[in-house]
């Protein structure tokens, strides 16, 4: 334990943001890192609990008290080694993970958790700036070939671990750039894409081969062909099938899935011309009244993107009731709590409304002009489960020139690689595989990340990619030294 009295002497102070008026003018990250001495002081607040509850909150098994102590003692290189022993991409999680570790921190009982996410992020950022991070190629090859379908965090983590075990790994990505939803689903103002590019360069130095514009099962190459060429195929193709809203007026121009909108802007930021960025037509919020349906992270990303494009107004609708501003710690801690969360994008300007259902889209001349909505309440049904019912006389209309559907994803896209592989699916439509073997109904095909577990967090994707790599290595070699 670095400083036994640190949590008593030092108040929690996390990273700040650039002013709203300033950050809305650009697409770059705007988080302001803490000065080194202040970050070390924050690390000293860690109590090194006898039972570190932060561990149960962290899916990748980060050794949080250990790297907190190392940062406090100014042993940054050792802290980096410790962090990278459990997490392949801390620069991703340190930016976009919601930090369930902090929710589980003992100091979160009085709402003052250790700034674990900020410490993690600044450890890895310093590692890159100091030149401490380099390729770690395997000294020997195994002669085994593995194909990984999808280059999101699960696919990248799996590929990196397998390459370091000595296997010849090829990653197939259907898009023109590597990264999956990290590349085209996360706005640049939350995570700049050069962070992905430098990891790709590191992995290429470790022997990983990347194939972009390569949709497996989509006509370029078939699953049976890959199974002829590779000893194992790993499905890490994500859960990209968006939940739709099949109400009257859905066909109107101006109603879009959130990812159509976010992907276009990320392509523009990458330097693509308008035709390449928006092959099916430009979506731009400038001067328009925007309604975002869905209260999660994707909806928040649509808000930040709309405001940067110059939207006249932004409204976010959530079908669930407004959660409490502060959770009941006696009931929830150290589990992830249900409470009102206000993101940096919310702070940039949005009207939020809860317990609202969209009844239909209104339009004129084929274009959306508004929404007909109603208030709802949630009541206990005859079967004991909560059911939604409209509040009588609560129908109202909202003006809208653009509507973004950000209601989550229902699982992996079935057409293409999933159908062609012929693997079994679970009742929710995800690829069926357990969390020990990660093996599907086809013994040569493994699955991990959102394709296996459904829509989830980047930190869970990294965990599953690492664990799947261990399972693949053991399947190919009979034993493995890769960690879970």
C-alpha positions in Angstrom: 0.0 0.0 0.0 1.6 3.2 -1.2 0.2 5.7 1.4 -2.1 4.3 4.1 -3.6 7.7 4.8 -3.9 8.8 1.1 -7.6 8.4 0.9 -8.1 10.6 4.0 -5.7 13.3 2.9 -6.4 13.7 -0.8 -9.8 14.6 -2.3 -10.9 12.9 -5.5 -10.1 15.0 -8.6 -10.5 13.6 -12.0 -9.5 14.8 -15.5 -11.4 17.8 -16.8 -12.8 18.8 -20.2 -12.0 21.7 -22.5 -14.8 24.3 -22.4 -17.9 23.4 -24.5 -17.7 26.4 -26.8 -14.1 25.4 -27.6 -14.5 21.7 -28.1 -17.6 22.0 -30.3 -15.3 23.6 -33.0 -13.3 20.5 -33.7 -13.4 16.7 -33.8 -10.4 16.0 -31.5 -10.3 14.6 -28.0 -10.8 17.3 -25.4 -10.0 15.5 -22.1 -7.4 17.4 -20.0 -4.9 14.9 -18.4 -3.9 15.6 -14.8 -0.4 16.8 -14.1 1.9 14.0 -13.1 2.2 15.0 -9.4 -1.6 15.3 -9.1 -2.1 11.9 -10.7 0.3 10.3 -8.3 -1.6 11.9 -5.5 -4.8 10.4 -6.8 -3.1 7.0 -7.0 -2.2 7.4 -3.4 -5.9 7.3 -2.5 -6.1 3.6 -3.3 -6.6 1.7 -0.1 -5.2 -1.7 -1.4 -8.2 -3.4 0.1 -7.8 -6.9 1.5 -10.5 -7.8 -1.0 -10.1 -5.5 -3.9 -13.6 -5.1 -5.1 -12.3 -3.2 -8.1 -11.1 -6.5 -9.5 -14.6 -8.0 -9.7 -15.7 -4.8 -11.6 -12.9 -5.1 -14.2 -13.6 -7.7 -16.9 -9.9 -7.9 -18.1 -8.7 -8.6 -14.5 -6.5 -5.5 -14.3 -4.3 -5.6 -11.1 -5.6 -2.1 -10.1 -4.1 -1.7 -6.6 -0.7 -2.8 -7.9 -0.5 -0.2 -10.7 -1.9 2.5 -8.5 0.9 1.8 -6.0 3.5 1.8 -8.7 2.3 5.1 -10.1 2.3 6.7 -6.6 5.9 5.5 -6.1 6.9 6.9 -9.6 7.6 3.5 -11.1 5.9 4.2 -14.4 7.7 1.5 -16.5 6.7 -1.2 -14.0 3.1 0.1 -13.9 3.0 -0.1 -17.7 4.3 -3.7 -17.6 1.7 -4.6 -15.0 -1.1 -3.0 -17.0 -0.2 -4.6 -20.3 0.0 -8.0 -18.7 -3.8 -8.0 -18.5 -5.0 -5.5 -21.1 -3.9 -5.4 -24.7 -5.3 -1.9 -25.4 -5.4 0.3 -22.2 -5.5 3.4 -24.4 -8.9 2.2 -25.7 -10.4 1.3 -22.3 -8.9 4.4 -20.7 -10.9 6.6 -23.1 -14.2 4.8 -23.7 -14.7 2.2 -21.0 -17.5 3.3 -18.5 -15.1 2.2 -15.7 -17.1 -0.5 -13.8 -13.9 -0.8 -11.7 -14.6 2.6 -10.2 -18.2 1.7 -9.5 -16.8 -1.3 -7.5 -14.2 0.7 -5.7 -14.6 0.7 -1.9 -14.3 4.5 -2.0 -17.3 4.6 -4.2 -19.5 3.9 -1.2 -19.2 7.7 -0.3 -19.1 8.6 -4.0 -15.4 9.3 -4.1 -13.8 6.3 -6.0 -10.2 6.3 -7.0 -9.7 7.8 -10.5 -8.7 4.3 -11.9 -9.7 5.1 -15.5 -7.6 8.2 -15.6 -4.6 6.5 -14.1 -4.8 3.7 -16.5 -5.0 6.0 -19.5 -2.1 8.1 -18.4 0.1 5.0 -17.8 -0.4 3.8 -21.3 -0.1 7.3 -22.9 3.2 7.8 -21.1 4.4 4.4 -22.3 3.8 5.4 -25.9 5.4 8.8 -25.5 8.5 7.4 -23.8 8.9 4.7 -26.5 8.5 1.9 -24.0 6.0 0.0 -26.2 7.3 -2.0 -29.1 6.4 -5.2 -31.0 6.7 -8.4 -29.1 7.2 -11.0 -31.8 7.3 -14.7 -30.9 10.8 -16.1 -31.1 9.5 -19.2 -32.8 6.6 -20.1 -35.1 4.2 -23.0 -34.5 3.4 -23.6 -38.1 -0.3 -23.2 -37.3 -2.5 -20.6 -39.2 -5.4 -18.8 -37.7 -7.9 -16.6 -39.5 -9.7 -13.9 -37.4 -12.9 -12.4 -38.9 -13.4 -8.8 -37.6 -10.9 -6.3 -36.4 -12.8 -4.8 -33.5 -11.3 -5.0 -30.0 -12.1 -8.7 -29.6 -10.6 -9.6 -32.9 -7.5 -7.5 -32.4 -6.9 -8.8 -28.8 -7.3 -12.4 -30.0 -5.0 -11.9 -33.0 -2.3 -10.2 -30.9 -2.3 -12.9 -28.3 -2.1 -15.7 -30.9 0.7 -14.0 -32.8 2.7 -13.7 -29.6 2.1 -17.4 -29.1 3.8 -18.1 -32.4 0.8 -18.7 -34.7 0.5 -17.1 -38.2 -2.5 -14.9 -37.8 -4.5 -13.1 -40.6 -7.3 -10.6 -39.7 -10.0 -10.1 -42.2 -12.0 -6.8 -42.1 -14.9 -5.9 -44.4 -14.3 -2.2 -44.1 -11.6 -0.1 -45.7 -9.8 0.5 -42.4 -9.0 -1.7 -39.4 -10.8 -1.1 -36.1 -14.4 -2.3 -36.4 -16.7 -0.1 -34.3 -13.7 1.5 -32.7 -13.0 3.0 -36.1 -16.4 3.8 -37.4 -18.7 3.7 -34.3 -16.8 5.7 -31.8 -16.6 9.5 -32.6 -13.1 10.9 -33.0 -13.8 13.4 -30.1 -14.0 10.4 -27.8 -11.1 8.4 -29.3 -8.8 9.6 -32.0 -8.0 7.0 -34.6 -4.2 7.3 -34.7 -4.4 5.2 -31.5 -5.7 2.3 -33.6 -3.2 2.9 -36.3 -0.2 2.6 -34.0 -1.5 -0.6 -32.5 -1.9 -2.0 -36.0 1.7 -1.1 -36.8 2.8 -2.9 -33.5 0.8 -6.0 -34.4 2.2 -6.0 -38.0 5.7 -6.0 -36.3 4.5 -9.1 -34.4 3.6 -10.9 -37.6 -0.2 -10.2 -37.9 -1.4 -9.8 -41.4 -4.4 -7.5 -42.0 -6.7 -7.8 -45.0 -9.1 -4.8 -45.4 -12.1 -4.7 -47.8 -12.4 -8.4 -47.2 -15.9 -9.5 -46.3 -15.8 -13.2 -45.5 -18.9 -14.9 -46.8 -19.8 -11.8 -48.9 -18.5 -13.0 -52.2 -14.8 -12.3 -52.0 -14.0 -15.5 -50.0 -16.1 -18.2 -48.5 -16.0 -19.7 -45.1 -15.2 -23.2 -46.5 -12.3 -21.8 -48.4 -10.8 -20.2 -45.3 -11.3 -23.5 -43.4 -9.2 -25.2 -46.1 -6.5 -22.6 -45.7 -6.5 -22.1 -41.9 -6.3 -24.5 -39.0 -8.8 -22.4 -37.0 -11.3 -19.6 -37.8 -12.3 -17.1 -35.1 -15.5 -15.2 -35.5 -15.1 -11.8 -33.9 -17.4 -10.0 -36.3 -19.3 -8.1 -33.7 -23.1 -7.5 -33.1 -23.9 -5.0 -35.9 -27.5 -5.8 -36.6 -29.3 -2.6 -35.3 -32.6 -2.7 -33.4 -35.3 -1.1 -35.7 -38.4 0.8 -34.9 -41.1 -0.6 -37.2 -43.8 2.1 -36.7 -45.8 4.0 -39.4 -43.6 6.4 -41.2 -40.3 4.5 -40.7 -39.7 4.7 -44.5 -39.6 8.5 -44.5 -36.3 10.2 -45.6 -34.4 11.5 -42.6 -34.9 8.5 -40.3 -31.6 6.7 -40.0 -29.8 4.1 -37.9 -27.2 5.8 -35.7 -24.3 4.0 -37.2 -25.1 5.4 -40.7 -24.6 8.8 -39.2 -21.6 8.2 -37.0 -19.7 6.2 -39.7 -20.1 9.0 -42.3 -18.6 11.6 -40.0 -15.7 9.4 -39.0 -14.9 8.8 -42.7 -14.9 12.5 -43.4 -12.6 13.1 -40.5 -10.3 10.4 -42.0 -10.1 12.5 -45.2 -12.5 10.6 -47.4 -14.3 12.6 -50.0 -18.1 13.0 -49.7 -18.9 10.2 -52.1 -16.7 7.7 -50.3 -17.8 8.9 -46.9 -21.5 8.9 -47.8 -22.1 6.5 -50.7 -25.9 6.3 -50.0 -26.4 10.0 -49.4 -25.1 12.6 -47.0 -26.6 12.9 -43.5 -25.9 16.3 -41.9 -27.5 17.8 -38.9 -26.5 21.4 -39.7 -29.4 23.7 -39.0 -31.8 20.8 -38.3 -33.9 19.7 -35.4 -32.5 16.3 -34.4 -34.3 13.6 -32.3 -32.2 10.7 -31.0 -34.2 7.7 -29.9 -32.2 5.7 -27.4 -30.6 6.7 -24.1 -27.3 4.8 -24.3 -23.8 5.6 -25.4 -24.6 5.4 -29.1 -27.3 8.0 -28.6 -24.9 10.2 -26.7 -22.4 9.9 -29.6 -25.2 11.1 -32.0 -25.8 14.1 -29.7 -22.1 15.1 -29.7 -21.8 14.6 -33.5 -25.0 16.6 -34.2 -23.9 19.5 -32.1 -20.5 19.6 -33.8 -22.3 19.7 -37.2 -24.4 22.7 -36.0 -27.8 21.2 -35.2 -30.6 23.7 -34.4 -31.7 21.5 -31.5 -31.2 18.0 -30.2 -33.7 16.0 -28.2 -33.0 12.5 -26.8 -35.8 10.1 -26.0 -35.6 7.2 -23.7 -38.4 4.6 -23.3 -37.4 3.8 -19.7 -38.2 6.0 -16.7 -35.6 8.5 -15.6 -33.2 6.7 -13.2 -32.3 8.2 -9.8 -29.4 10.6 -9.7 -27.7 8.6 -7.0 -28.0 4.8 -6.5 -28.8 3.1 -3.3 -25.4 1.9 -2.3 -26.7 -0.6 0.2 -28.6 -2.4 -2.5 -26.2 -2.1 -5.5 -22.5 -1.7 -4.5 -20.2 -3.2 -5.7 -22.3 -4.1 -8.7 -22.8 -1.7 -11.7 -25.6 0.7 -10.6 -28.6 2.0 -12.4 -28.4 5.8 -12.1 -28.7 8.9 -14.2 -25.6 9.3 -16.3 -24.7 12.6 -17.9 -22.0 12.3 -20.6 -19.8 15.1 -22.0 -22.0 15.1 -25.1 -25.1 15.7 -22.9 -23.3 18.7 -21.4 -22.8 20.2 -24.8 -26.6 20.7 -25.3 -29.6 18.4 -25.4 -33.1 18.1 -24.2 -33.6 14.7 -22.5 -37.0 13.1 -22.0 -37.7 9.8 -20.3 -40.6 7.3 -20.3 -41.5 8.2 -23.9 -42.6 5.9 -26.7 -42.6 6.8 -30.4 -46.0 6.0 -31.9 -45.3 7.1 -35.5 -43.1 9.3 -37.7 -44.8 12.3 -39.3 -43.8 13.5 -42.7 -44.5 15.6 -45.7 -43.4 15.0 -49.3 -41.6 11.8 -48.2 -39.5 13.6 -45.6 -39.8 13.3 -41.8 -41.1 16.4 -40.1 -41.8 15.2 -36.6 -42.8 12.4 -34.3 -46.0 11.4 -32.5 -45.1 10.3 -29.0 -46.8 9.3 -25.8 -45.9 9.1 -22.2 -45.6 5.6 -20.8 -45.5 4.0 -17.3 -44.1 0.7 -16.3 -46.4 -1.6 -14.2 -46.3 -5.1 -12.9 -48.1 -7.5 -15.2 -50.1 -10.6 -14.4 -46.9 -12.7 -14.9 -45.0 -10.6 -12.4 -42.9 -8.9 -15.1 -42.8 -5.1 -15.8 -44.9 -4.1 -18.7 -45.2 -0.8 -20.5 -48.5 1.0 -21.0 -49.3 4.4 -22.4 -50.6 7.1 -20.1 -54.0 8.1 -21.3 -54.2 11.5 -22.9 -50.4 11.9 -23.0 -49.9 12.0 -26.8 -47.7 14.8 -28.0 -45.7 15.8 -31.1 -42.1 16.7 -31.6 -40.6 18.6 -34.5 -37.8 16.6 -36.3 -35.8 17.0 -39.5 -33.5 14.1 -38.6 -34.2 11.1 -36.5 -31.5 8.7 -35.3 -32.3 5.2 -34.1 -29.8 4.4 -31.3 -31.7 1.6 -29.5 -28.9 -0.9 -29.5 -28.2 -4.1 -31.5 -29.9 -7.4 -31.6 -26.9 -9.5 -32.4 -24.5 -10.3 -35.3 -25.6 -9.8 -38.9 -26.7 -13.3 -40.0 -26.2 -12.9 -43.8 -22.7 -13.7 -44.8 -20.1 -15.3 -42.5 -22.5 -16.4 -39.8 -25.0 -18.2 -42.1 -22.2 -19.6 -44.3 -20.3 -21.0 -41.3 -23.4 -23.0 -40.3 -22.6 -22.7 -36.6 -25.4 -23.0 -34.0 -26.9 -19.8 -32.5 -28.1 -19.2 -29.0 -31.8 -18.2 -28.3 -30.8 -14.5 -28.6 -29.3 -15.1 -32.1 -25.7 -14.8 -31.1 -23.1 -17.4 -32.1 -23.2 -20.2 -29.5 -20.0 -20.9 -27.7 -19.1 -21.2 -24.0 -16.6 -19.0 -22.1 -14.1 -21.8 -21.5 -13.5 -23.3 -24.9 -15.0 -20.5 -27.0 -15.6 -23.3 -29.5 -18.7 -23.3 -31.7 -20.6 -26.3 -33.0 -17.9 -26.6 -35.7 -14.7 -27.6 -33.9 -12.6 -25.5 -36.3 -14.6 -22.3 -35.6 -14.3 -20.3 -32.5 -16.3 -17.1 -31.5 -15.7 -14.2 -29.1 -16.7 -10.7 -28.3 -20.1 -9.3 -29.3 -20.6 -12.0 -31.9 -20.8 -14.5 -29.0 -22.1 -12.5 -26.1 -24.2 -9.8 -27.9 -23.8 -6.0 -27.7 -21.4 -5.2 -24.9 -18.5 -3.0 -23.8 -15.0 -2.7 -25.3 -13.5 -4.1 -22.1 -15.6 -7.2 -22.4 -14.5 -7.6 -26.0 -10.9 -7.5 -25.0 -11.4 -10.0 -22.3 -13.2 -12.4 -24.6 -10.5 -12.0 -27.3 -7.8 -12.8 -24.8 -9.6 -15.8 -23.4 -10.5 -17.1 -26.9 -6.9 -16.9 -27.9 -5.9 -19.0 -25.0 -8.6 -21.6 -25.9 -7.4 -21.6 -29.6 -3.8 -22.0 -28.6 -4.6 -24.9 -26.3 -6.8 -26.5 -29.1 -3.9 -26.3 -31.6 -1.0 -27.1 -29.3 -2.5 -29.3 -26.6 -1.4 -26.8 -23.9 -1.0 -23.1 -23.6 0.9 -20.4 -21.6 -1.4 -17.6 -22.6 -3.2 -16.1 -19.7 -7.0 -15.9 -19.3 
